[in-house]
């Protein structure tokens, strides 16, 4: 089933917020890419990149992998090689 662009924005917002909480730095949805999005039995598997937004200093860039339920709840989040959230 195709996923609407508005759903992509919702996913990016949820992912950005969760990454931001995990690394304690601001990440905004427009700095999150969705490079791969697969529909799985429980929801979605998403792979992409993100960049922090700092007022001063160097922005950080990274890669993430997330598993989400169909209603947008993050089941697991991996940033780089580190698992930062698992339910």
PDB file with SEQRES, HELIX, SHEET and CRYST1 records, atoms N, CA, C and O in Angstrom:
SEQRES   1 A   87  UNK UNK UNK UNK UNK UNK UNK UNK UNK UNK UNK UNK UNK          
SEQRES   2 A   87  UNK UNK UNK UNK UNK UNK UNK UNK UNK UNK UNK UNK UNK          
SEQRES   3 A   87  UNK UNK UNK UNK UNK UNK UNK UNK UNK UNK UNK UNK UNK          
SEQRES   4 A   87  UNK UNK UNK UNK UNK UNK UNK UNK UNK UNK UNK UNK UNK          
SEQRES   5 A   87  UNK UNK UNK UNK UNK UNK UNK UNK UNK UNK UNK UNK UNK          
SEQRES   6 A   87  UNK UNK UNK UNK UNK UNK UNK UNK UNK UNK UNK UNK UNK          
SEQRES   7 A   87  UNK UNK UNK UNK UNK UNK UNK UNK UNK                          
HELIX    1 AA1 UNK A    5  UNK A   23  1                                  19    
HELIX    2 AA2 UNK A   29  UNK A   31  5                                   3    
SHEET    1 AA1 5 UNK A  36  UNK A  40  0                                        
SHEET    2 AA1 5 UNK A  43  UNK A  51 -1                                        
SHEET    3 AA1 5 UNK A  61  UNK A  69 -1                                        
SHEET    4 AA1 5 UNK A  74  UNK A  79 -1                                        
SHEET    5 AA1 5 UNK A  82  UNK A  86 -1                                        
CRYST1    1.000    1.000    1.000  90.00  90.00  90.00 P 1           1          
ATOM      1  N   UNK A   1       0.839  -1.180   0.000  1.00  0.00           N  
ATOM      2  CA  UNK A   1       0.000   0.000   0.000  1.00  0.00           C  
ATOM      3  C   UNK A   1       0.889   1.250   0.000  1.00  0.00           C  
ATOM      4  O   UNK A   1       1.793   1.353   0.828  1.00  0.00           O  
ATOM      5  N   UNK A   2       0.650   2.194  -0.906  1.00  0.00           N  
ATOM      6  CA  UNK A   2       1.463   3.408  -0.966  1.00  0.00           C  
ATOM      7  C   UNK A   2       1.304   4.257   0.306  1.00  0.00           C  
ATOM      8  O   UNK A   2       0.252   4.258   0.945  1.00  0.00           O  
ATOM      9  N   UNK A   3       2.359   4.964   0.645  1.00  0.00           N  
ATOM     10  CA  UNK A   3       2.347   5.820   1.829  1.00  0.00           C  
ATOM     11  C   UNK A   3       2.284   7.270   1.367  1.00  0.00           C  
ATOM     12  O   UNK A   3       3.061   7.686   0.508  1.00  0.00           O  
ATOM     13  N   UNK A   4       1.367   8.032   1.934  1.00  0.00           N  
ATOM     14  CA  UNK A   4       1.173   9.427   1.548  1.00  0.00           C  
ATOM     15  C   UNK A   4       2.345  10.289   2.028  1.00  0.00           C  
ATOM     16  O   UNK A   4       2.988   9.984   3.033  1.00  0.00           O  
ATOM     17  N   UNK A   5       2.605  11.364   1.292  1.00  0.00           N  
ATOM     18  CA  UNK A   5       3.702  12.257   1.683  1.00  0.00           C  
ATOM     19  C   UNK A   5       3.460  12.871   3.060  1.00  0.00           C  
ATOM     20  O   UNK A   5       4.415  13.156   3.784  1.00  0.00           O  
ATOM     21  N   UNK A   6       2.201  13.077   3.430  1.00  0.00           N  
ATOM     22  CA  UNK A   6       1.912  13.614   4.772  1.00  0.00           C  
ATOM     23  C   UNK A   6       2.309  12.600   5.852  1.00  0.00           C  
ATOM     24  O   UNK A   6       2.714  12.983   6.949  1.00  0.00           O  
ATOM     25  N   UNK A   7       2.190  11.304   5.532  1.00  0.00           N  
ATOM     26  CA  UNK A   7       2.623  10.274   6.478  1.00  0.00           C  
ATOM     27  C   UNK A   7       4.145  10.254   6.605  1.00  0.00           C  
ATOM     28  O   UNK A   7       4.675  10.001   7.687  1.00  0.00           O  
ATOM     29  N   UNK A   8       4.843  10.519   5.513  1.00  0.00           N  
ATOM     30  CA  UNK A   8       6.314  10.603   5.554  1.00  0.00           C  
ATOM     31  C   UNK A   8       6.725  11.732   6.492  1.00  0.00           C  
ATOM     32  O   UNK A   8       7.636  11.561   7.303  1.00  0.00           O  
ATOM     33  N   UNK A   9       6.066  12.880   6.391  1.00  0.00           N  
ATOM     34  CA  UNK A   9       6.391  14.009   7.273  1.00  0.00           C  
ATOM     35  C   UNK A   9       6.127  13.656   8.728  1.00  0.00           C  
ATOM     36  O   UNK A   9       6.899  14.034   9.609  1.00  0.00           O  
ATOM     37  N   UNK A  10       5.051  12.940   8.982  1.00  0.00           N  
ATOM     38  CA  UNK A  10       4.759  12.514  10.362  1.00  0.00           C  
ATOM     39  C   UNK A  10       5.856  11.591  10.878  1.00  0.00           C  
ATOM     40  O   UNK A  10       6.318  11.744  12.009  1.00  0.00           O  
ATOM     41  N   UNK A  11       6.277  10.630  10.049  1.00  0.00           N  
ATOM     42  CA  UNK A  11       7.348   9.717  10.441  1.00  0.00           C  
ATOM     43  C   UNK A  11       8.639  10.482  10.718  1.00  0.00           C  
ATOM     44  O   UNK A  11       9.317  10.226  11.713  1.00  0.00           O  
ATOM     45  N   UNK A  12       8.976  11.425   9.833  1.00  0.00           N  
ATOM     46  CA  UNK A  12      10.198  12.217  10.012  1.00  0.00           C  
ATOM     47  C   UNK A  12      10.145  13.026  11.306  1.00  0.00           C  
ATOM     48  O   UNK A  12      11.157  13.154  11.995  1.00  0.00           O  
ATOM     49  N   UNK A  13       8.993  13.563  11.638  1.00  0.00           N  
ATOM     50  CA  UNK A  13       8.825  14.340  12.864  1.00  0.00           C  
ATOM     51  C   UNK A  13       9.007  13.453  14.099  1.00  0.00           C  
ATOM     52  O   UNK A  13       9.689  13.836  15.049  1.00  0.00           O  
ATOM     53  N   UNK A  14       8.402  12.283  14.078  1.00  0.00           N  
ATOM     54  CA  UNK A  14       8.530  11.341  15.195  1.00  0.00           C  
ATOM     55  C   UNK A  14       9.985  10.899  15.349  1.00  0.00           C  
ATOM     56  O   UNK A  14      10.513  10.860  16.460  1.00  0.00           O  
ATOM     57  N   UNK A  15      10.627  10.568  14.234  1.00  0.00           N  
ATOM     58  CA  UNK A  15      12.024  10.126  14.268  1.00  0.00           C  
ATOM     59  C   UNK A  15      12.934  11.238  14.752  1.00  0.00           C  
ATOM     60  O   UNK A  15      13.810  10.998  15.582  1.00  0.00           O  
ATOM     61  N   UNK A  16      12.742  12.457  14.248  1.00  0.00           N  
ATOM     62  CA  UNK A  16      13.572  13.596  14.659  1.00  0.00           C  
ATOM     63  C   UNK A  16      13.461  13.843  16.157  1.00  0.00           C  
ATOM     64  O   UNK A  16      14.467  14.072  16.828  1.00  0.00           O  
ATOM     65  N   UNK A  17      12.249  13.798  16.679  1.00  0.00           N  
ATOM     66  CA  UNK A  17      12.029  14.020  18.101  1.00  0.00           C  
ATOM     67  C   UNK A  17      12.706  12.946  18.950  1.00  0.00           C  
ATOM     68  O   UNK A  17      13.303  13.251  19.983  1.00  0.00           O  
ATOM     69  N   UNK A  18      12.614  11.706  18.519  1.00  0.00           N  
ATOM     70  CA  UNK A  18      13.210  10.603  19.272  1.00  0.00           C  
ATOM     71  C   UNK A  18      14.731  10.654  19.220  1.00  0.00           C  
ATOM     72  O   UNK A  18      15.397  10.415  20.228  1.00  0.00           O  
ATOM     73  N   UNK A  19      15.284  10.964  18.051  1.00  0.00           N  
ATOM     74  CA  UNK A  19      16.746  11.113  17.945  1.00  0.00           C  
ATOM     75  C   UNK A  19      17.211  12.254  18.827  1.00  0.00           C  
ATOM     76  O   UNK A  19      18.198  12.120  19.550  1.00  0.00           O  
ATOM     77  N   UNK A  20      16.507  13.377  18.774  1.00  0.00           N  
ATOM     78  CA  UNK A  20      16.860  14.552  19.572  1.00  0.00           C  
ATOM     79  C   UNK A  20      16.893  14.207  21.059  1.00  0.00           C  
ATOM     80  O   UNK A  20      17.815  14.609  21.769  1.00  0.00           O  
ATOM     81  N   UNK A  21      15.906  13.475  21.525  1.00  0.00           N  
ATOM     82  CA  UNK A  21      15.865  13.061  22.936  1.00  0.00           C  
ATOM     83  C   UNK A  21      17.012  12.112  23.268  1.00  0.00           C  
ATOM     84  O   UNK A  21      17.590  12.185  24.353  1.00  0.00           O  
ATOM     85  N   UNK A  22      17.335  11.232  22.341  1.00  0.00           N  
ATOM     86  CA  UNK A  22      18.374  10.226  22.590  1.00  0.00           C  
ATOM     87  C   UNK A  22      19.774  10.831  22.655  1.00  0.00           C  
ATOM     88  O   UNK A  22      20.605  10.396  23.453  1.00  0.00           O  
ATOM     89  N   UNK A  23      20.035  11.836  21.813  1.00  0.00           N  
ATOM     90  CA  UNK A  23      21.391  12.408  21.785  1.00  0.00           C  
ATOM     91  C   UNK A  23      21.469  13.763  22.481  1.00  0.00           C  
ATOM     92  O   UNK A  23      22.541  14.360  22.577  1.00  0.00           O  
ATOM     93  N   UNK A  24      20.323  14.241  22.966  1.00  0.00           N  
ATOM     94  CA  UNK A  24      20.247  15.508  23.705  1.00  0.00           C  
ATOM     95  C   UNK A  24      20.753  16.695  22.882  1.00  0.00           C  
ATOM     96  O   UNK A  24      21.450  17.572  23.392  1.00  0.00           O  
ATOM     97  N   UNK A  25      20.389  16.701  21.605  1.00  0.00           N  
ATOM     98  CA  UNK A  25      20.709  17.806  20.702  1.00  0.00           C  
ATOM     99  C   UNK A  25      19.523  18.012  19.772  1.00  0.00           C  
ATOM    100  O   UNK A  25      18.805  17.060  19.465  1.00  0.00           O  
ATOM    101  N   UNK A  26      19.309  19.246  19.319  1.00  0.00           N  
ATOM    102  CA  UNK A  26      18.145  19.491  18.455  1.00  0.00           C  
ATOM    103  C   UNK A  26      18.283  18.872  17.067  1.00  0.00           C  
ATOM    104  O   UNK A  26      19.290  19.052  16.382  1.00  0.00           O  
ATOM    105  N   UNK A  27      17.249  18.142  16.675  1.00  0.00           N  
ATOM    106  CA  UNK A  27      17.137  17.575  15.333  1.00  0.00           C  
ATOM    107  C   UNK A  27      15.734  17.913  14.847  1.00  0.00           C  
ATOM    108  O   UNK A  27      14.751  17.614  15.525  1.00  0.00           O  
ATOM    109  N   UNK A  28      15.638  18.531  13.683  1.00  0.00           N  
ATOM    110  CA  UNK A  28      14.343  18.915  13.138  1.00  0.00           C  
ATOM    111  C   UNK A  28      13.973  18.007  11.972  1.00  0.00           C  
ATOM    112  O   UNK A  28      14.847  17.468  11.294  1.00  0.00           O  
ATOM    113  N   UNK A  29      12.685  17.843  11.744  1.00  0.00           N  
ATOM    114  CA  UNK A  29      12.209  16.897  10.730  1.00  0.00           C  
ATOM    115  C   UNK A  29      12.746  17.200   9.330  1.00  0.00           C  
ATOM    116  O   UNK A  29      12.951  16.276   8.544  1.00  0.00           O  
ATOM    117  N   UNK A  30      12.977  18.463   9.006  1.00  0.00           N  
ATOM    118  CA  UNK A  30      13.504  18.770   7.676  1.00  0.00           C  
ATOM    119  C   UNK A  30      14.992  18.438   7.560  1.00  0.00           C  
ATOM    120  O   UNK A  30      15.570  18.574   6.482  1.00  0.00           O  
ATOM    121  N   UNK A  31      15.621  18.005   8.660  1.00  0.00           N  
ATOM    122  CA  UNK A  31      17.010  17.540   8.629  1.00  0.00           C  
ATOM    123  C   UNK A  31      17.085  16.028   8.800  1.00  0.00           C  
ATOM    124  O   UNK A  31      18.135  15.489   9.151  1.00  0.00           O  
ATOM    125  N   UNK A  32      15.969  15.345   8.552  1.00  0.00           N  
ATOM    126  CA  UNK A  32      15.909  13.886   8.616  1.00  0.00           C  
ATOM    127  C   UNK A  32      15.524  13.385   7.228  1.00  0.00           C  
ATOM    128  O   UNK A  32      14.530  13.830   6.655  1.00  0.00           O  
ATOM    129  N   UNK A  33      16.312  12.458   6.693  1.00  0.00           N  
ATOM    130  CA  UNK A  33      15.962  11.864   5.405  1.00  0.00           C  
ATOM    131  C   UNK A  33      15.358  10.484   5.627  1.00  0.00           C  
ATOM    132  O   UNK A  33      15.639   9.818   6.623  1.00  0.00           O  
ATOM    133  N   UNK A  34      14.535  10.076   4.693  1.00  0.00           N  
ATOM    134  CA  UNK A  34      14.004   8.714   4.669  1.00  0.00           C  
ATOM    135  C   UNK A  34      14.555   8.095   3.390  1.00  0.00           C  
ATOM    136  O   UNK A  34      14.008   8.288   2.304  1.00  0.00           O  
ATOM    137  N   UNK A  35      15.655   7.343   3.538  1.00  0.00           N  
ATOM    138  CA  UNK A  35      16.308   6.741   2.376  1.00  0.00           C  
ATOM    139  C   UNK A  35      15.678   5.413   1.990  1.00  0.00           C  
ATOM    140  O   UNK A  35      15.699   5.021   0.823  1.00  0.00           O  
ATOM    141  N   UNK A  36      15.122   4.728   2.972  1.00  0.00           N  
ATOM    142  CA  UNK A  36      14.466   3.441   2.728  1.00  0.00           C  
ATOM    143  C   UNK A  36      13.265   3.339   3.656  1.00  0.00           C  
ATOM    144  O   UNK A  36      13.369   3.596   4.855  1.00  0.00           O  
ATOM    145  N   UNK A  37      12.141   2.965   3.098  1.00  0.00           N  
ATOM    146  CA  UNK A  37      10.910   2.808   3.875  1.00  0.00           C  
ATOM    147  C   UNK A  37      10.208   1.544   3.398  1.00  0.00           C  
ATOM    148  O   UNK A  37       9.756   1.454   2.257  1.00  0.00           O  
ATOM    149  N   UNK A  38      10.128   0.570   4.300  1.00  0.00           N  
ATOM    150  CA  UNK A  38       9.480  -0.689   3.958  1.00  0.00           C  
ATOM    151  C   UNK A  38       8.323  -0.941   4.907  1.00  0.00           C  
ATOM    152  O   UNK A  38       8.429  -0.730   6.115  1.00  0.00           O  
ATOM    153  N   UNK A  39       7.229  -1.391   4.341  1.00  0.00           N  
ATOM    154  CA  UNK A  39       6.093  -1.779   5.167  1.00  0.00           C  
ATOM    155  C   UNK A  39       6.312  -3.224   5.604  1.00  0.00           C  
ATOM    156  O   UNK A  39       6.542  -4.106   4.776  1.00  0.00           O  
ATOM    157  N   UNK A  40       6.237  -3.456   6.911  1.00  0.00           N  
ATOM    158  CA  UNK A  40       6.403  -4.801   7.475  1.00  0.00           C  
ATOM    159  C   UNK A  40       5.136  -5.158   8.236  1.00  0.00           C  
ATOM    160  O   UNK A  40       4.223  -4.340   8.343  1.00  0.00           O  
ATOM    161  N   UNK A  41       5.076  -6.377   8.765  1.00  0.00           N  
ATOM    162  CA  UNK A  41       3.867  -6.846   9.457  1.00  0.00           C  
ATOM    163  C   UNK A  41       3.394  -5.909  10.549  1.00  0.00           C  
ATOM    164  O   UNK A  41       2.196  -5.649  10.667  1.00  0.00           O  
ATOM    165  N   UNK A  42       4.315  -5.400  11.348  1.00  0.00           N  
ATOM    166  CA  UNK A  42       3.935  -4.592  12.504  1.00  0.00           C  
ATOM    167  C   UNK A  42       3.879  -3.099  12.214  1.00  0.00           C  
ATOM    168  O   UNK A  42       3.414  -2.337  13.061  1.00  0.00           O  
ATOM    169  N   UNK A  43       4.334  -2.657  11.056  1.00  0.00           N  
ATOM    170  CA  UNK A  43       4.353  -1.227  10.755  1.00  0.00           C  
ATOM    171  C   UNK A  43       5.354  -0.903   9.665  1.00  0.00           C  
ATOM    172  O   UNK A  43       5.188  -1.305   8.513  1.00  0.00           O  
ATOM    173  N   UNK A  44       6.409  -0.162  10.042  1.00  0.00           N  
ATOM    174  CA  UNK A  44       7.371   0.314   9.057  1.00  0.00           C  
ATOM    175  C   UNK A  44       8.803   0.121   9.534  1.00  0.00           C  
ATOM    176  O   UNK A  44       9.098   0.202  10.726  1.00  0.00           O  
ATOM    177  N   UNK A  45       9.675  -0.133   8.583  1.00  0.00           N  
ATOM    178  CA  UNK A  45      11.110  -0.157   8.813  1.00  0.00           C  
ATOM    179  C   UNK A  45      11.679   1.015   8.018  1.00  0.00           C  
ATOM    180  O   UNK A  45      11.488   1.099   6.805  1.00  0.00           O  
ATOM    181  N   UNK A  46      12.376   1.917   8.704  1.00  0.00           N  
ATOM    182  CA  UNK A  46      12.855   3.146   8.078  1.00  0.00           C  
ATOM    183  C   UNK A  46      14.358   3.268   8.293  1.00  0.00           C  
ATOM    184  O   UNK A  46      14.858   3.047   9.395  1.00  0.00           O  
ATOM    185  N   UNK A  47      15.071   3.623   7.226  1.00  0.00           N  
ATOM    186  CA  UNK A  47      16.510   3.876   7.301  1.00  0.00           C  
ATOM    187  C   UNK A  47      16.759   5.235   6.673  1.00  0.00           C  
ATOM    188  O   UNK A  47      16.192   5.560   5.631  1.00  0.00           O  
ATOM    189  N   UNK A  48      17.614   6.029   7.314  1.00  0.00           N  
ATOM    190  CA  UNK A  48      17.926   7.346   6.763  1.00  0.00           C  
ATOM    191  C   UNK A  48      19.068   8.021   7.476  1.00  0.00           C  
ATOM    192  O   UNK A  48      19.838   7.393   8.203  1.00  0.00           O  
ATOM    193  N   UNK A  49      19.162   9.324   7.251  1.00  0.00           N  
ATOM    194  CA  UNK A  49      20.223  10.141   7.837  1.00  0.00           C  
ATOM    195  C   UNK A  49      19.598  11.321   8.578  1.00  0.00           C  
ATOM    196  O   UNK A  49      18.442  11.675   8.347  1.00  0.00           O  
ATOM    197  N   UNK A  50      20.386  11.924   9.474  1.00  0.00           N  
ATOM    198  CA  UNK A  50      19.928  13.103  10.184  1.00  0.00           C  
ATOM    199  C   UNK A  50      21.103  14.042  10.407  1.00  0.00           C  
ATOM    200  O   UNK A  50      22.266  13.653  10.299  1.00  0.00           O  
ATOM    201  N   UNK A  51      20.768  15.290  10.722  1.00  0.00           N  
ATOM    202  CA  UNK A  51      21.779  16.284  11.071  1.00  0.00           C  
ATOM    203  C   UNK A  51      21.232  17.135  12.201  1.00  0.00           C  
ATOM    204  O   UNK A  51      20.075  17.554  12.173  1.00  0.00           O  
ATOM    205  N   UNK A  52      22.076  17.386  13.199  1.00  0.00           N  
ATOM    206  CA  UNK A  52      21.651  18.231  14.309  1.00  0.00           C  
ATOM    207  C   UNK A  52      21.691  19.688  13.875  1.00  0.00           C  
ATOM    208  O   UNK A  52      22.303  20.032  12.864  1.00  0.00           O  
ATOM    209  N   UNK A  53      21.032  20.537  14.652  1.00  0.00           N  
ATOM    210  CA  UNK A  53      21.036  21.973  14.403  1.00  0.00           C  
ATOM    211  C   UNK A  53      21.564  22.671  15.645  1.00  0.00           C  
ATOM    212  O   UNK A  53      20.856  22.803  16.644  1.00  0.00           O  
ATOM    213  N   UNK A  54      22.795  23.111  15.578  1.00  0.00           N  
ATOM    214  CA  UNK A  54      23.398  23.807  16.708  1.00  0.00           C  
ATOM    215  C   UNK A  54      23.525  25.290  16.381  1.00  0.00           C  
ATOM    216  O   UNK A  54      23.797  25.669  15.241  1.00  0.00           O  
ATOM    217  N   UNK A  55      23.325  26.117  17.395  1.00  0.00           N  
ATOM    218  CA  UNK A  55      23.528  27.552  17.206  1.00  0.00           C  
ATOM    219  C   UNK A  55      25.010  27.867  17.082  1.00  0.00           C  
ATOM    220  O   UNK A  55      25.420  28.729  16.304  1.00  0.00           O  
ATOM    221  N   UNK A  56      25.798  27.151  17.866  1.00  0.00           N  
ATOM    222  CA  UNK A  56      27.247  27.337  17.851  1.00  0.00           C  
ATOM    223  C   UNK A  56      27.906  25.974  17.705  1.00  0.00           C  
ATOM    224  O   UNK A  56      27.386  24.971  18.194  1.00  0.00           O  
ATOM    225  N   UNK A  57      29.034  25.938  17.041  1.00  0.00           N  
ATOM    226  CA  UNK A  57      29.750  24.674  16.913  1.00  0.00           C  
ATOM    227  C   UNK A  57      29.333  23.890  15.685  1.00  0.00           C  
ATOM    228  O   UNK A  57      28.550  24.354  14.857  1.00  0.00           O  
ATOM    229  N   UNK A  58      29.869  22.709  15.596  1.00  0.00           N  
ATOM    230  CA  UNK A  58      29.689  21.842  14.440  1.00  0.00           C  
ATOM    231  C   UNK A  58      28.399  21.027  14.546  1.00  0.00           C  
ATOM    232  O   UNK A  58      28.128  20.418  15.581  1.00  0.00           O  
ATOM    233  N   UNK A  59      27.608  21.018  13.475  1.00  0.00           N  
ATOM    234  CA  UNK A  59      26.446  20.134  13.417  1.00  0.00           C  
ATOM    235  C   UNK A  59      26.933  18.693  13.311  1.00  0.00           C  
ATOM    236  O   UNK A  59      27.944  18.420  12.663  1.00  0.00           O  
ATOM    237  N   UNK A  60      26.219  17.783  13.942  1.00  0.00           N  
ATOM    238  CA  UNK A  60      26.549  16.365  13.850  1.00  0.00           C  
ATOM    239  C   UNK A  60      25.672  15.719  12.796  1.00  0.00           C  
ATOM    240  O   UNK A  60      24.490  16.042  12.672  1.00  0.00           O  
ATOM    241  N   UNK A  61      26.257  14.807  12.040  1.00  0.00           N  
ATOM    242  CA  UNK A  61      25.509  14.033  11.057  1.00  0.00           C  
ATOM    243  C   UNK A  61      25.582  12.573  11.449  1.00  0.00           C  
ATOM    244  O   UNK A  61      26.577  12.124  12.018  1.00  0.00           O  
ATOM    245  N   UNK A  62      24.534  11.836  11.147  1.00  0.00           N  
ATOM    246  CA  UNK A  62      24.528  10.419  11.470  1.00  0.00           C  
ATOM    247  C   UNK A  62      23.505   9.664  10.655  1.00  0.00           C  
ATOM    248  O   UNK A  62      22.727  10.238   9.893  1.00  0.00           O  
ATOM    249  N   UNK A  63      23.533   8.362  10.841  1.00  0.00           N  
ATOM    250  CA  UNK A  63      22.578   7.472  10.184  1.00  0.00           C  
ATOM    251  C   UNK A  63      21.715   6.827  11.257  1.00  0.00           C  
ATOM    252  O   UNK A  63      22.155   6.642  12.391  1.00  0.00           O  
ATOM    253  N   UNK A  64      20.485   6.487  10.892  1.00  0.00           N  
ATOM    254  CA  UNK A  64      19.581   5.841  11.838  1.00  0.00           C  
ATOM    255  C   UNK A  64      18.833   4.703  11.159  1.00  0.00           C  
ATOM    256  O   UNK A  64      18.705   4.657   9.936  1.00  0.00           O  
ATOM    257  N   UNK A  65      18.347   3.794  11.980  1.00  0.00           N  
ATOM    258  CA  UNK A  65      17.420   2.743  11.564  1.00  0.00           C  
ATOM    259  C   UNK A  65      16.308   2.719  12.600  1.00  0.00           C  
ATOM    260  O   UNK A  65      16.577   2.679  13.801  1.00  0.00           O  
ATOM    261  N   UNK A  66      15.077   2.742  12.151  1.00  0.00           N  
ATOM    262  CA  UNK A  66      13.948   2.758  13.084  1.00  0.00           C  
ATOM    263  C   UNK A  66      12.892   1.741  12.664  1.00  0.00           C  
ATOM    264  O   UNK A  66      12.677   1.483  11.480  1.00  0.00           O  
ATOM    265  N   UNK A  67      12.245   1.176  13.672  1.00  0.00           N  
ATOM    266  CA  UNK A  67      11.084   0.322  13.451  1.00  0.00           C  
ATOM    267  C   UNK A  67       9.909   1.009  14.135  1.00  0.00           C  
ATOM    268  O   UNK A  67       9.975   1.326  15.323  1.00  0.00           O  
ATOM    269  N   UNK A  68       8.837   1.239  13.389  1.00  0.00           N  
ATOM    270  CA  UNK A  68       7.669   1.936  13.915  1.00  0.00           C  
ATOM    271  C   UNK A  68       6.416   1.107  13.714  1.00  0.00           C  
ATOM    272  O   UNK A  68       6.311   0.333  12.763  1.00  0.00           O  
ATOM    273  N   UNK A  69       5.462   1.280  14.628  1.00  0.00           N  
ATOM    274  CA  UNK A  69       4.153   0.661  14.458  1.00  0.00           C  
ATOM    275  C   UNK A  69       3.389   1.431  13.383  1.00  0.00           C  
ATOM    276  O   UNK A  69       3.826   2.501  12.960  1.00  0.00           O  
ATOM    277  N   UNK A  70       2.276   0.907  12.947  1.00  0.00           N  
ATOM    278  CA  UNK A  70       1.487   1.583  11.922  1.00  0.00           C  
ATOM    279  C   UNK A  70       0.936   2.921  12.402  1.00  0.00           C  
ATOM    280  O   UNK A  70       0.664   3.805  11.590  1.00  0.00           O  
ATOM    281  N   UNK A  71       0.768   3.076  13.710  1.00  0.00           N  
ATOM    282  CA  UNK A  71       0.280   4.360  14.223  1.00  0.00           C  
ATOM    283  C   UNK A  71       1.418   5.312  14.601  1.00  0.00           C  
ATOM    284  O   UNK A  71       1.167   6.359  15.199  1.00  0.00           O  
ATOM    285  N   UNK A  72       2.663   4.966  14.261  1.00  0.00           N  
ATOM    286  CA  UNK A  72       3.776   5.889  14.428  1.00  0.00           C  
ATOM    287  C   UNK A  72       4.562   5.789  15.725  1.00  0.00           C  
ATOM    288  O   UNK A  72       5.382   6.663  16.006  1.00  0.00           O  
ATOM    289  N   UNK A  73       4.339   4.760  16.517  1.00  0.00           N  
ATOM    290  CA  UNK A  73       5.101   4.591  17.756  1.00  0.00           C  
ATOM    291  C   UNK A  73       6.428   3.895  17.439  1.00  0.00           C  
ATOM    292  O   UNK A  73       6.444   2.862  16.769  1.00  0.00           O  
ATOM    293  N   UNK A  74       7.524   4.452  17.915  1.00  0.00           N  
ATOM    294  CA  UNK A  74       8.828   3.850  17.656  1.00  0.00           C  
ATOM    295  C   UNK A  74       9.029   2.631  18.553  1.00  0.00           C  
ATOM    296  O   UNK A  74       8.941   2.719  19.778  1.00  0.00           O  
ATOM    297  N   UNK A  75       9.298   1.502  17.918  1.00  0.00           N  
ATOM    298  CA  UNK A  75       9.562   0.255  18.628  1.00  0.00           C  
ATOM    299  C   UNK A  75      11.052   0.151  18.947  1.00  0.00           C  
ATOM    300  O   UNK A  75      11.443  -0.235  20.049  1.00  0.00           O  
ATOM    301  N   UNK A  76      11.873   0.504  17.960  1.00  0.00           N  
ATOM    302  CA  UNK A  76      13.318   0.506  18.186  1.00  0.00           C  
ATOM    303  C   UNK A  76      13.962   1.585  17.326  1.00  0.00           C  
ATOM    304  O   UNK A  76      13.469   1.935  16.253  1.00  0.00           O  
ATOM    305  N   UNK A  77      15.082   2.102  17.834  1.00  0.00           N  
ATOM    306  CA  UNK A  77      15.841   3.131  17.121  1.00  0.00           C  
ATOM    307  C   UNK A  77      17.316   2.859  17.317  1.00  0.00           C  
ATOM    308  O   UNK A  77      17.801   2.715  18.440  1.00  0.00           O  
ATOM    309  N   UNK A  78      18.014   2.793  16.207  1.00  0.00           N  
ATOM    310  CA  UNK A  78      19.451   2.584  16.219  1.00  0.00           C  
ATOM    311  C   UNK A  78      20.086   3.799  15.546  1.00  0.00           C  
ATOM    312  O   UNK A  78      19.721   4.160  14.428  1.00  0.00           O  
ATOM    313  N   UNK A  79      21.035   4.422  16.236  1.00  0.00           N  
ATOM    314  CA  UNK A  79      21.772   5.555  15.679  1.00  0.00           C  
ATOM    315  C   UNK A  79      23.197   5.072  15.449  1.00  0.00           C  
ATOM    316  O   UNK A  79      23.901   4.709  16.391  1.00  0.00           O  
ATOM    317  N   UNK A  80      23.611   5.073  14.194  1.00  0.00           N  
ATOM    318  CA  UNK A  80      24.893   4.466  13.865  1.00  0.00           C  
ATOM    319  C   UNK A  80      24.825   2.995  14.234  1.00  0.00           C  
ATOM    320  O   UNK A  80      23.937   2.280  13.769  1.00  0.00           O  
ATOM    321  N   UNK A  81      25.752   2.537  15.063  1.00  0.00           N  
ATOM    322  CA  UNK A  81      25.759   1.144  15.512  1.00  0.00           C  
ATOM    323  C   UNK A  81      25.149   0.967  16.896  1.00  0.00           C  
ATOM    324  O   UNK A  81      25.121  -0.146  17.421  1.00  0.00           O  
ATOM    325  N   UNK A  82      24.659   2.051  17.490  1.00  0.00           N  
ATOM    326  CA  UNK A  82      24.187   2.001  18.867  1.00  0.00           C  
ATOM    327  C   UNK A  82      22.657   1.962  18.928  1.00  0.00           C  
ATOM    328  O   UNK A  82      21.978   2.831  18.382  1.00  0.00           O  
ATOM    329  N   UNK A  83      22.134   0.946  19.598  1.00  0.00           N  
ATOM    330  CA  UNK A  83      20.695   0.842  19.831  1.00  0.00           C  
ATOM    331  C   UNK A  83      20.343   1.781  20.977  1.00  0.00           C  
ATOM    332  O   UNK A  83      20.815   1.591  22.098  1.00  0.00           O  
ATOM    333  N   UNK A  84      19.516   2.794  20.709  1.00  0.00           N  
ATOM    334  CA  UNK A  84      19.203   3.793  21.747  1.00  0.00           C  
ATOM    335  C   UNK A  84      17.792   3.662  22.301  1.00  0.00           C  
ATOM    336  O   UNK A  84      17.478   4.216  23.354  1.00  0.00           O  
ATOM    337  N   UNK A  85      16.940   2.923  21.586  1.00  0.00           N  
ATOM    338  CA  UNK A  85      15.586   2.719  22.099  1.00  0.00           C  
ATOM    339  C   UNK A  85      15.092   1.356  21.638  1.00  0.00           C  
ATOM    340  O   UNK A  85      15.261   0.973  20.480  1.00  0.00           O  
ATOM    341  N   UNK A  86      14.473   0.628  22.578  1.00  0.00           N  
ATOM    342  CA  UNK A  86      13.895  -0.672  22.256  1.00  0.00           C  
ATOM    343  C   UNK A  86      12.703  -0.898  23.160  1.00  0.00           C  
ATOM    344  O   UNK A  86      12.806  -0.749  24.378  1.00  0.00           O  
ATOM    345  N   UNK A  87      11.576  -1.255  22.578  1.00  0.00           N  
ATOM    346  CA  UNK A  87      10.378  -1.564  23.383  1.00  0.00           C  
ATOM    347  C   UNK A  87       9.906  -2.962  23.111  1.00  0.00           C  
ATOM    348  O   UNK A  87       8.914  -3.403  23.692  1.00  0.00           O  
TER     349      UNK A  87                                                      
END                                                                             
